Amino acid sequence: MQTKLIKIDADDPNKEDMREAAEIIRSGGLVAFPTETVYGLGANALDPEASKRIYAAKGRPSDNPLIVHICRFEELLSIAKEVPPQAEKLADAFWPGPLTMILPKADIVPRETTGGLDSVAVRFPSDRIAQVAIRMPNHPVALALIDESGCMIAAPSANTSGKPSPTEAGHVALDLDGKIPMILDGGPVGIGIESTIIDLTEKVPMILRPGYITKEMLEEVLGEEVRIDPGIIASDSTKKPKAPGMKYKHYAPKADLVLVEGEQEAVVAEINALVREKQAAGLKVGVVATDETESLYQADYVVTIGARSDEDAIARHLYKILREFDDWNVDAIYSESFSTPRIGQAIMNRLMKAAGHQVIHV
């Protein structure tokens, strides 16, 4: 299969190009497209065979549900069996935007899209509620594609399963060239990490994946407690996260990645010692640093992820940096930790998954 890469003006998408992409979606094909978070790999969410093609192209585990992307709130009413007041409040506050809500699934949504998974209902333990993940992206190309196709679009990240998520069209092409018909190149994304996922099927709302929309932001809108799934913030892998996708290794570069936590001076000393040890064994080593520490490291490749005071930049650069280390064929990577005040939990969640929970505390 030949993959067509089309450059799209995000502010003024070409109508002919969008019509061509929309026709691929309507006919059951796959189109990669930009969102404000990462690039997504889209297909008709209500077409079981199209959803299967997403899993095949990505090499994605079949029990890892897809997120359904919509372009207007009314579409939510057709794919969710129930829409609680909480969902309406959150949609008013954060849609379009980087928030995914888990709601009871309507029968119209095929199990191929939702990963075929059910969860126990709160009211009656014997009942099982099939769920659907839904979001409205805040990107003109994504919204135009959904609208033009006339389809709700199921879309995980547009990468080979397990690799760093794509934040540029070139990342998509590296992973999926020859596997999908079309890539819409809308330029680099704005946020750089995936949407926050909140489960509204429980008595107490629960965050299943941290992201740009934080626990504090959600609680302020809802006026009630929001819990965080302990499986996604554990410093080891002994706790099983509720969201199926979070049990798999994600975002990982080819080289072994290890995080080093502690006071700056101790972290720099530890990483430099580890680098020397690897280099003595003839290995090529990379380091993920910040603007403040970049000059303190001696490694084959030292890359700054941004200033610690600019956590948006850290999130935006994370996946690109991990992919750059792949391009340089490094054998080992050491990274500082990033416990920033607002979205540090989301950043560390991604890094922990990429590192396979390998952390050194100094």
Number of C-alpha atoms within 10 A of each C-alpha: 8 10 15 15 17 15 15 20 14 17 10 10 17 13 13 9 15 22 15 14 25 24 16 19 26 18 13 19 21 28 26 28 27 32 27 24 27 27 32 28 27 32 34 29 28 21 22 16 16 23 29 16 18 26 23 14 20 21 13 18 14 18 16 21 26 26 25 27 28 25 23 15 15 9 15 22 11 15 24 22 18 15 16 13 10 17 19 13 14 18 18 12 14 19 19 19 20 22 26 30 26 23 25 23 21 18 12 13 20 18 20 22 32 24 21 14 18 16 15 14 16 14 9 8 9 9 12 14 18 23 27 28 23 24 27 27 25 19 20 17 25 28 19 19 29 25 17 18 20 16 21 25 32 28 25 26 26 29 27 20 21 17 20 24 29 29 30 20 24 16 19 25 22 12 17 21 19 14 17 21 18 24 28 26 22 23 16 19 19 18 21 28 27 25 23 21 23 28 27 20 22 15 10 13 22 21 26 26 27 27 28 24 20 17 20 12 14 22 15 11 14 18 9 12 13 20 15 16 21 15 19 26 19 15 15 14 16 8 14 14 19 18 18 15 17 18 16 15 17 20 25 24 24 19 18 16 25 23 25 20 19 14 10 15 11 14 20 23 14 18 23 18 14 17 24 15 13 16 16 10 9 10 14 19 26 25 26 24 24 20 13 13 17 17 12 13 20 17 20 14 16 22 20 19 24 21 15 17 13 11 20 21 16 24 27 22 19 23 27 18 17 25 20 13 23 14 11 13 15 19 18 21 26 25 24 22 21 21 15 17 9 16 21 21 20 26 25 20 21 27 26 27 22 26 23 20 18 17 19 14 11 14
